Amino acid sequence: MPTPPRSKLHRFLRWLLLLAALLPLLLWGSYEWLVGKARNTLDQRLADRGLQLTYKSETWTPWGGITLRDAALTHVGTGAEPVASISRVHIDVEWLASWRTHSAITRWTADDTTLVVSDEAGAVPLEHFSTELTVQKGKVAVEKLLAHQGGLTISVSGEVITAPKSPGPKPGFQLHLKALRGVFDTLNFSPGHGEFKVTGTFSWDVREKPWTWSATLHGEGRQVEWRGVPMAEAVCDAQLNQNGMDSTHQITFAKGGTKVNVKRENGWKGTPLLLEGTATDSHEHSDEFSGSFQTDAKTLRIDRLAGGADLLELLGNVPALAHKLPHSIQVKTFPDLAARDFVCTWEASGTPPSWRLASLQSRSPADLVVHVQKHPLNITDLTGAVSYADSLWEIKDLKGRLLGGSFALGGSYNGKVLSKADIALQSLNISHLSPWAGKVSSKLDNSELTLAYHGSICGRSPEHSTGRGTVVLTNAPVVHIPVLDQAYSLFPKLLPHKGHDGTGEFQMAFVMTKGVATIDPFKARSESVTVTAQGTVDLVRKRVEGQARANLRGLVGLATSPLSHVLTDMDISGPLHDIRISPRGPAAAVERTVKAASGGVQFTSKALSTGLTLPFRALGVLDEE
């Protein structure tokens, strides 16, 4: 007898209810089976490489995936630091793709967490780390990888190829972060300033050793700071792989900028960054240069630099070097320069770098304004060469024009003492010295000073000054020639007044030992009188001691020749600011003629002090600069 239709409907509903009741269990079981299979597959692949995945806690649901906290990837049985650790990572199973390929395909995501990767050299932390990647047989596809370190942000995508090319034992996993450290060290931007952001793609093949990898990157940032150097803008494009890198960098400073090509060849271990490019100042004058940067030693080397760019302006963009530059110098016309072997090493964080310069040679003259004792000194047509090493400047054949005359300078300068100095001042116009010597009489407009010196000079400590030199003053009024002026004052009735109003000259030679100058001889003469002298100028005690003799010459000498050509002997003594001359008595016949003028009289004047100390002030021995 046939079953009633009502009974068939009841059976169908019972099966439907049974299936509805079993479906969650089937789904749960299937998910647990797939998760287990995926986990076993992952564990096996890691074990094949000598690795294991550990974590402190795990949560999972069929619809929400797996979340691991404080997960770490470590070498099995070594107890070493984790190869990688992450504070939180979420894993989803790609159901449909896994079903189609009959293999576990998982999607891993992390959002604003911390990833630490390590090798034998130590750990590299990546802050604010975010990623989205898919793991499947033979490949890891990285759709997004975002990380921060200091003032650097990296946002890249790419792939990691993991499938073995051939069956057999798989090599153990050893992570090497030399290239990553090299990139981070090269892009060492400081936090707290503008962000330098790097974007690009990468590929990493770990199927066989040695691993191969490549990356194409673009970076840019505004108002950034790199190794303590502020930059208004920085733009970089780079091609990198396991063998090295080739990149271009364009940097704009507060004043000027540079465009440089940076290469690294023959791998990343111990190899320098090779530099070649141009540096341009704010007036569009450029230098071409080439050199290298050794990242391990933190040493910058410029092998060659040549051109007309204002290097003082460009170096002023580097705070660590700016304080070493001579701020009392203003360059009006910067010369065309050729530099060789500039080396700068950053010893440790927070300490000024050490540096040296093999040679800096001018190929065209420069015009400068140097502030000496707060007064500007114009120097034109400056040429020569300098070098710097071990806190010592070597000055070679430095020549130029100043104060209406010329100068030449050579020697070694350590910031305090100019040693092995050869100094020549030729035909300096005395009237140009008024900013330093005070108001100078218009009568000195045609007076010229010539000086030569060889030895050492220390302005702040004259006792470190030792050497020898000569001084000649020509076309000077008698009233401004030391000792000669006082001879006229001693015997105004015997010597013609017009001679006192005339011109004369003096010359002297001196030997200086530890700041004490022995003058021998000193000779001054006018139309009527010749004065010879010898003595000492003690620049340490700032005191003068000496003797002088005045002789008549010309028509006056002929008229008095029956009496004596010797007019008088004089003692010279006193502090530098108040030098006094005392006559010791004229020849017998002359004494009666000038009786009223000779008895114990002393003469002093500002011109006497200025005249005797002028050569030493010109050398800087009596001054702070």
Salt bridges, closest charged atoms under 4 A:
GLU58 OE2 - ARG39 NH2 2.44
ASP92 OD1 - HIS90 NE2 3.34
ASP112 OD1 - HIS128 ND1 2.85
ASP119 OD1 - ARG181 NH2 2.84
GLU120 OE2 - HIS176 ND1 3.56
GLU132 OE1 - ARG107 NH2 3.30
GLU143 OE2 - ARG107 NH1 3.59
ASP185 OD2 - ARG227 NH2 3.01
ASP205 OD2 - ARG207 NH2 2.57
GLU220 OE2 - HIS218 NE2 2.81
GLU225 OE1 - HIS193 NE2 3.28
GLU233 OE2 - ARG222 NH2 3.51
ASP237 OD1 - HIS218 ND1 2.78
ASP281 OD2 - HIS285 ND1 3.55
ASP296 OD2 - LYS178 NZ 3.68
ASP336 OD1 - ARG363 NE 2.66
ASP341 OD2 - ARG340 NH1 3.50
ASP397 OD1 - LYS399 NZ 3.59
ASP422 OD1 - HIS454 ND1 2.67
ASP485 OD1 - HIS500 NE2 2.78
ASP501 OD2 - HIS497 ND1 2.97
GLU505 OE2 - ARG525 NE 3.51
ASP538 OD2 - ARG541 NH1 3.89
GLU545 OE2 - ARG543 NE 2.87
ASP569 OD1 - ARG549 NE 2.64
ASP571 OD1 - ARG584 NE 3.03
ASP578 OD2 - ARG580 NE 3.49
ASP623 OD1 - ARG617 NH1 3.28
GLU624 OE1 - ARG460 NE 3.88
